[in-house]
Amino acid sequence: MNLDSTKIAIIGLGYVGLPLAVEFAKKYPTVGFDINKKRIDELQKGHDHTLEVADEDLQKVLVKNITKIKDKGIYCSDAITDISDCNVFIITVPTPTDNHNRPVLTPLIKASQTVAQVLKKGDTVIYESTVYPGVTEEVCVPELENATGLKMNQDFYVGYSPERINPGDKEHTVAKILKVTSGSNPEAAEFIDQLYKSVITAGTFKAASLKVAEAAKVIENSQRDINIAFVNELSKIFNRLGIDTSEVLAAAGTKWNFLPFKPGLVGGHCIGVDPYYLAQKAQEVGYHPEIILAGRRLNDGMGPYVAQEVVKCLIRKEHKILGARALMLGITFKENCPDIRNTRAIDIYRELSAYELDVDVYDPWADKEEVKHEYDIDLVDQPAGAGFIGSNLVEHFLKDDRIALVRVLDDLSNGYYENIAEFETHPKFEFIKGDICDYDTCLQACEGIDKITHQAALGSVPRSIENPMRSTEVNILGTVNVLHAAVKNNVERVILACSSSTYGDHPGLPKVEDKIGNPLSPYAVTKFSIEQMADVFQKTYGLNYIGLRYFNIFGPRQMPDNPYAAVIPIFCKAFIDGKAPTINGDGETSRDFTFVDNAVLANDLALFTENRVALNQVYNTACGDQVTLNEMIQMLQEISGKDIEPEYGSERPGD
C-alpha cells in the first residue's frame, strides 16, 4: 500500500460519490464507476444534475479518454473493465430502507460483487455507505472473499470511512468536513487515514475499528433525529397553547448550551433512514430501542400533522374543503437541493389529497420526470398572468391611470408566481387561482370587467406534439370559456394572444395577415382556431376582439429552465453556464424576434383604440427583421466574450 502508486475507483457517483471522486481526482488518477449510463453520459459531458459539484469544478479534472489519465484526473464509466487496474475501491452506494423501514443492503452487496470481479492481491476496499455496526465485516467482506478466494488482511484490505455529505450545503463541502477513517488492521488503517488526509483539508480521525467507525456514523444522524423530534413535539404542544414556537426557541437559545434545533420535516437519505439501521441491529441482539424509534414515529408523523393543521385553518376560515385548490411550494427533501429521495413533503401532499383538496406542487429544484416517476405528481410550471408576457402586462397596466382594476386569472400551471408576487399589495391588483378550462371560474373572473387581454395558453409546438389533447383542451376549450364568460358579463372587448405559427408552410416573406398556409403542428391549429372562434363570437354575440399574432416574444421574466422554453433564454443560459447550446437543424432558419415591450404596447393599443375599423381584426406583432439562429449565436459570442460553438441536432417536427 503506497500513496504514490494509488489509482482510485469510486463506485457510485451520486450525491456522495461524485464530490469525493472530484476531490481525489485533484491528486490521484481516479475512475468514477456507476451502472447508470445516463448518469455517466451526463458527467462525461461535464455536468452534474445533482448540483453537488459545480460544472466548472468537474470539468477542471475531467478526462475525456481513460487512456489520458496519468497522475491525476477523473474518467467516468459504466464499464467494469475501466476499473480493473485500480488498487483502491471506494464504495459510496445508497443504503435505503424498505416499506417496513427495514435496512436494504442490496446496493451494498451488489457493489461488493462488482468490485470482487476486479479485486487483486494488495488492493484496498473502503466502504462509505451508512450501515449498522458489523455490516462491513459480516456482510461485505464475505462477498469479496467468496467471489475471489482471497482473504482479508492476507490478500486484500478493507476500510470504513463514513460519508458526511450534507446535500445542498456549499459551505461544508467534502474537503471541509473532518473525516472518520478505519481499517481492517493497523497497516490498512494508517494507509486509509493518510489517503483521506491527503485531500481532506479539515483533517481526519482514525477510529479504533471498523465497527466503531460504523457506529459513530449511525449515531450522528440518530442524535439529530431525536433532537428534531423533541422540538417537533414542542411545536405541537405550543400550538395548542397558542404560543409561537420560534419565539420560544429564540428565547431559550440565549443560554450558551441550548441546542438550536428547529421543528420541521425529517426526510432524505440520512437522518430519516439511519436510525432504523441502528434499531435493526439493536433488536438483533435482543434490545428494543425506545427513544430512537419514538423519535422516528414522531418525525414521520409531522407531514400528516401539518396537512391536518392546514385543513383546520380552512375550516376556521369557512372555506370549502372538498375541491379546494392548494399550492404546495417544494417537494425535495430539503431546501436548495434537487434530491427527492425519501422526501417527507410527499406526506403533506398525500394527506391534503386524502381530504380531497386539489393540490398543485411547484419546485424549481426538482426534476419533473423524476417526481412523476417516483410520486406520480405533475409539477406545475408557470402561470399566464403570472407568466412571462402576462406579468409584463400586469406591471404595465397597474401604472396606467385609465385602469382601476387589474384582475389576473391563472392556474399556475405554465408560469412562475414570483413574477406577480411583487404586485400582491397593489390596491388595483387582484389574483384568482383558477383554470380557464373551468367555465364557472371564467364567469367569476369576468364579473365587473370591461376589457380582457387573454394570454392563457399551453404554448410550444413540441409540447402540442407530445400532448395534443391537453393543448387542444386549454387553447380552444379554455378560450371558448373565456369568450362566452365575456359575453355573459357584457365585456366590451377581448384581446387574443395569437401566434405566428398560424402561417404554417406558407413561404411568403414578409408574413401578411391574410396569407396563411397549412398548419405544421397541433399548436398552430389551436391558435388559428381561436381566431376563427373569436370571429364567430363577434358575428353571433357582438363581442368585439383583436387578435395579436406574436412572433417569438422575448424579454424579462422569461425563464430558461422550462423544457418548452423559448430559444433566446435557453441560449443565454447556455452561454452563462459555459455550455454549448443545441441548434435543431443547420441554424439557417430565421425568426423575427420581438421584445416583450412591443407585445405590451400592442395589447395597450388594442385595448384602448377608439378606431372602430381596427376592431375584429388580426395583426402581426413583430419587428419585421429576420435573424437566423447562427446569427444569434454570433451575437451572444460578441456580447459574452465567450467563444462557444453550438451543437447541431436534427430538425424538430412542427418547426
N, C-alpha and C positions, 0 to 999 in steps of 0.2 A: 504494500500500500504506500503509494508515493504521490504527493500532490502534483509534482511536475509531469507525471505521465497520466494524469487523470483525464478521462473522457466520460462525460456525464450523459445519461439518458433520463429524461423526465417523463414518467408515464402518467398521462392525464394532463391535458392543457386547458383546464378550466380556471376558475377564479383563484385557485391556489397554485396550480402547476405553472401557468404561464408567467406570472410575476417572478416566481422563483427561477424559472428557466432563463428569463431575460437577465436576471441578476448574475446567475452563474456564467452566462454567455459572455459577459464582460471580461471574464478571466480565463474561462476554460472552453474547449471545444464541446458543444452541447447539442444533443439531438432531442427535440421535443416529439414525443410519440402520443398519438391519440387515434382511437378507432373510428372517430367521426371524420369522414373525408371532407365534408363540407367545412368543418372547423379548420382542418389542415389547409384547405384551399384558401380560406379567408386569411389565415395567419401568414401563409407564404406570399400573399399579396400585400402584407404589411398592415393589416387591420385587425383589431380586437373588438368584437361587438360587445363584450362584457365591460369595456371601458376601464378595466383594471390597469391596463398598460396603454399609455399614450402611443398613438401610431408612430410618432417620430422616434420614441424610445425603442419601439420594436424594430423599426426599420434601420436603426443605427447598428444593431447586432445581427440582423437577419442575413442569412446566406442563401442565395437562390439555388445553389447546386451543392449537394453534400460533399462532392469532391473538393470543394473550395474551403471546407473547414480545416483550419490548420491549428493555430494555438488558441483561438477563441472564436466566438460567433455561434449562432444557432440556426439549425435547419429543422423544419417541422415536417413530419412524415407519418403516414399510416402504414408503412411497410416495415415489418419486423426485421427484415434484413438490414435496414439502415441503423439499427441499434446493436447489431451483432458484435461490433468491435468496441463497444463501450465497456468500461470496467466499474462504473458506479451507476447504479439504477435507483432512482428516487421515485417512489410510488405516491401519487397525490390524487387518487381517485376518490369519489364521494362515498360516504358510508351512511346511507339513509335508514329510515325505519319503515316498516310495512304499515298496513291499515290498522293493525292492532298495536302499534308502537313497539314492535319487536325489532331488534337490530337486524339489518340486512347486510351481510358480509359478502354477498355475491360479487360486487365490483372488485373488492379487495382480493378475493380468491382468484377471479379471472385475470386480474393484473399480475398476480403472483405466477399463475400458469404461463402467462405471456413471457414474463422475464425468464422463467425456467427454460424456455426454448433456446435462449441465447446465453444462459449463465455458464461461466467458466471458472476454473480454479483461480483463486486470487481476487475474484470480484467481490464487490460490496453492494448489498441491497438495503436501502433505507426507506422506511415507511413514515409518511407524514399524516396519513388519514386518521381521523379521530376514532378511537376504539376503546373498549373496556380493558382493564389490565389483564394481560396474558394472551391477547389475540395474536400478537406478532409471533411469539414462540409456540403457541398451541395450535394456531390455525394457519398462519402464513408460511412459517418455516417448513412444516411438513409438506406443503405443496411444492416448495422448492426442492426439498430433499427427495421426495418420492419420484418426481419427474426427471431428476438428473442423476440420482445415485450419489450425489455429492453430500458432504456432511458439513453442517455449520461449525465454524471455528477450526475446522481442519482444512476444508477446501474453499469455503467462502465465508463472508462475514455479514452480519446483519446489524442495522441500527434503527433507532426510532427517534424522530425529531418532530414533535407535533407542530402542525401548521398553526399560525396565529393571525392569519389574514382577516382584516376587517373590510368586507366589500364596500366600495364607495368612499373609503377613507383615504384621502390624498395626502394626509399628514403622517399617519402611522403606516407607512408602506413597509414591504417585507424587509428591506435592509435596515429599517429604523426600529424594528421590534426585536428585543432580546430573544435569542433562540435557545430552547432547551434541547440538549443532544444526549444521546446514549448509544452504547454499543454492546455487542454480544460478548465481548471480552475486553480487557483493558486496552489492548493494542487497537482494536476496532474503535473503541470509544474515543481514544485520542485522535485517531485519523479523522473520524467523522466530525469531532469537535473542531479540529483545525481546518477542515474543509469548509464548514459553515462560517467559521470565524474569518476566513479569507474574503467573504463577500458581505457578511452581516456587520455593518458599522456599529450597531448597538451592542454587539458582543454576544457571547454565548454563556450558557450554564450547563455544565456536564453533570447529568443526573447519575445516581448510583447504579441504576439498572434500567433495562428496557421497561419493566413493569412500573417502576417509579415514574418514568417519563410518560408512560401511557396514562397512569393515574393522575398525574399533575395536569395533563390536558383536560381530561374529562371532568375534573372538579372545578377548573377555571370557569367553564360555562355553566356548570350546575350551580355554582355560587351566585353567578349573575342572575340566573333564572329564579332562584329563591328570593333574592333581594328585590327583583322586579315584582315577583308575586306578592311580596309584602306590601309594596306601595300600591299595587293594583287593588289589594284588599282594603287598604286605607281609603282609596278613592271611592270605593263602594260605600264604605261607612260614612265618609264625609259628605257624599252625595245625599244620603238620607238625612244627614244633619243640616243640610243646606249650607255647607262650608266649602269654599273654593280650595281644592286640594293643592293647586300650585302655590297659593298664598301660604298654606300651612307648611309646605316643603321649603319655601323661601325663608320663612321664619326659623324653622328648625335647622336649616342649613347654615345659620350663623354660628353654630357650635363647630369647633375645629374638627371633631371626629365624626360628624354626621355624614353618612354616605349619600351622595347626591343622585339617587335613582329616581326615575320618573315613571308614572303609570303608562301603560300602552300595550300594544300587541306584541307578542313574542313569537317570531317565526324564523324562517331562514334555515340554513343547513347546519347551524352550530348550536345556539342556545336552546332552540326549540326541539333539538334532537338528542344532543349529547347526554342529558340527564337520564334518558331511557337506557342508554348503554350501561351507565353505572348501576342503575336499578336492576337491569337484567343480570349482571354479574353478582350483585348482592344477593339476589334471590337464588341464584345457582348455588351459593354457599350457605343458604339457609337463613338469610336475614331479609326481612321485609322492610325496605326503606319507607319511612313515613313522611318526613319533611320534603324529601326530593319529589316524591310522587304527588304530594299535596300541592306543592308549588306548580307542578306541571298541570294538574287539574284546574287550578285557579287561572293560570295564564291561558290555557287552551279555551277557557270559557269566556274570555274577555270580548271576543268578536261578537258572539251572540248577545252578550250583555250590552255592548254599545248599540247594536241594532235595536234591541228592545227599548233602550232609553230614548232612541230617536222616535220610535213609534209612540211612546208615551207623550213625547213633546208634541207630536202631530195631533194626538187626541186632545191634549190640553188646549191646543190652538183651534180645535174643532175642524180639523182638516179631515177629509175623507181618506181612509186608509187604502181601501181596495182600489187599485189602479193609480194610486198617487205616483207622480214622477219624482224619482230621486237621482241625483248626480253624485257619484262616488269618485272622489279625486284621489287616485292612487290604487295600484294593485300589486306593486312589487313589495317584497317583504320589509324593505326599509327605504329611507329617502336617498336620493341621488345615486341610485343603483338599479340596473335593469333586471336583477335577479328575482324571479318569481317563485323559486323553489320553496315549498312549504310556507308560502305566504299566508298569514292569518287574516289578511284583508278579505280573503275569499269567504271567511266565516260571516263577516258583516253582510256581504253581498247575498249569501245564501239565506241568512236569517231574514233580511228585508224582503227577499223574494218569496220566502215562506209566508210572509204576511200579505203577499200578492201586490207588493209595490212594483212598479216598473222602474228598474234600476239601470241607469247608464253608467259606464265606467270610463274614465278618462285618465290616461297616464302616458305622458310623452316619453318616459324612460323605458316602458315595457315594449317588447316585441309583439306586434299584433298576432302574428301567426302562432307564436308560442303560447300566448294567452288563450287563443282559440283552441289550440290542441290540448292544452292542459286543463282548461276550465270551461270550455265551450262558451266563452264570452267574446262578443264582438266589441272591441274598444271603439269608442266614438272618436271621430277625428276633429272636425271643427264646424262651427255653425255658419249660417249665411249672413244674417245681420251681424253676427259676431265674427264673421269670416273676413276674408281679405277685402273684397270690394265693398261689402256691406258695412264694415266697420269704418271705412273711409267715408262712406256716405253719411253715416251717423255723425261722425266728427264734424263734417261739413255743415249738415243741416241743423245741428244744435247751436251753431254760431249764427244762424240765419234768423233775423228779426221777423221775417214774414211767417215763421213757423212757431206754433205754440206748443206742439207735442210731437215727439219722435218716438213711435212705438215700434219695438223690434219683436218679431215672431221668429223663433228659431228652436230647433230641437237639439242643437249642439252635436249634430252628427257629422258635420262637414266643416268645422272651423274651430276656433280657439276662444274660450270665454275671456281669456286675458285681453283679447282685442277690444272688448267693450267694458271691462271691469272698471276702467277709469271714469266711465260715464254714469256709473250707478247712482251717484249722489246728485247728478244734474237734475234740476227741477223739471226740465222738459223731457226727461228720458223715462221710458217705461220698457220693461222686458217681460215677454211672455215666453216661457219654455214650452214649446209645443211643436207638433208635426203638421205640415201643410197637407199631409195625406188624411188628416182628421178634419172633416168638414166643420164640426162644431167649434173646433179650435180656431179655424179661419173666420167663422162668424164672430167669435169673441174678439179676435184681433182687429177686425174691420169696423167694429162698432164705434161710431163717433168720428170716423176717419174721413178726410176729404180726398186725399190722394195717396196712391200706393206706388212704391217702386219695388217690383217683385224680383229679388235677386236669388231666391232659394232654388237650388237645383243640385242634382248629382252631376258634377262636371266630369270631364275626362273621357276621351274616346276609348282608351284601354279599359277603363272601368265598365263602360257600357258594353263592351265586347265580352268581358268576363261575366257580367250580370245584367243582361238586357232587360230582365223582368223588373228589377229594382229601379233601374234608370227610367224605364217607361212609367212605372208607378209614381215616382216622385216628380219627374219632369212634366208628364202630361196630366195624370190624375190630380197631382198636387196643384198644378196651375189652374185646372178646371175648378177646383175647390176655391182657390183664391178669387178667380173671376166671378164665380157665382156668389160667393160671400160678399164681394164688392157690389154686385147688383142688388143684393138683398139689403145692404146698408146704404144704398144711394151714394156710393163713392163716385166722385166726379171723373177720375182718370186713373188708369193703371199704366205704369211704365214696365215693360218686359225686358229682362236681360236675355237677349237672343245671342246667336253665335255665328261666327264666320264659317263654321263647319257646314252651314246650310248650303254653301256654294258647291260642295261636293267635288265632282270631277270636271266642273266647267273650267276650261283652260284660259279663258279671257282674263287679261290684266289691263287696267285695274279692275277690281271687282265692282260691279254695278248692281244695285239692289234688285232689279227686275230680271237679271240674267243669272239663273242658277242651274246647276247640273244635277246629276244623280247623287244622292247621299252615299257616303262611304262608311258609315257606322250607325249603330243604333242611336248613339248620342245625337248625331246630325238629324236623324229622323224626328227625334223628340223635340229638338229645338225649332225645326221648321213647323212641326205640328202645332206648337203653341202659338206661332204667328197666325196660322190659319184659324185656330180656335178663338183667338182674340178678335179676329176679323168677323167671325160668325157671331160672337157675343155683341159686337158693335151693331151689326145689322139686325140681330134678333132682340137685344135688350137695350140698345142705345148706349152701351158702356164705351166710352172713349179710351183709346190706348195709343201708345207709341212704342214701337219695338226698336231696341238698340242692339245691332249685331256687333258684339265685341270681337276685336281682333287681338288676341294674345296680350291680355292686360297684365302688367307687372307693376310692382312698387312696394311701398311699406306694408308690413303685416302679412306679406305673402310668405308662407312657410315652406322650407325645402324638404322637410322630413316626411311629409305625407307621400305614400307610394305613388299617388297620382299628381304630384306637384308639377308646376309648370317648369319649363326648361330653364328660364333665367335664374330663379332661385337655386335650382339644382346645380347648375354650372357654377354659380357664385360660391356655393358652399364647397363644391369640389376644389375650387382654387384656394379658398380659405384653408381647407384641410390639407392642401398639398397633394390632392389626388387627381388622377386623370378622369375627366368627365367622359361619359359614353354618348356617342352620337349614333342614332339609329339611321343607317343609310350612309351615303357618301358625304353628307354635310352640305350639299349644294342646294337642298331645299330651302326656300326662303320663307320668312314670316314678316308680317307687318306688326312689329312690337309697339304696344301702345301704353304709355304711362297712365297709371290709375287716375291721376288728376284729370286726364281727358275724359275718362269714363264718368267721373263725378260731375264734371261740367256738363256733359251730355245729359245726364239724369236731371240736373238742375234746370237746364233749358227745356227739356221735355216736360217736366212737371209744371213749369210756370209760363210756358209760351201762351200768348193770347192770340196767336195766329191760328185760326180755326182750320185753315187749309193744311197746316202742318200735322194735324191730328190724324190718327188712324192710318199711319204710315210706318214703314220700317226704314231705319237709317243705319248706315255703316258707322261704327265708332272706331276710327283708325287714324293713322297719320299719313298714309299714302306712301310709305317707304318700304323697300324690300331689303331685308338683311338675312344673309344665309347663316347657317349655324357655324360654318367655318369662319365667317367674318366675325361672328360673336366671340368665338374662341380667341381670335386675334386681338379683339378689343380687350378682353379680360386679361390676356397676357400683357398688354401695354399698361392697363390700369394697375394690375397687381405686381408687375415686375417679375412675374414667375414664368419661366419657360416650360410650361406644362402642355404636353401634347395630348389630344383626345384619343380615346379608343373608339374604334368604329365597329358597330354591330349591324345586324340585319334590320331592314326596314320594318316598322311596326304596322300591323294590319290596321286599316282605317285612316292612316295618315294621308 
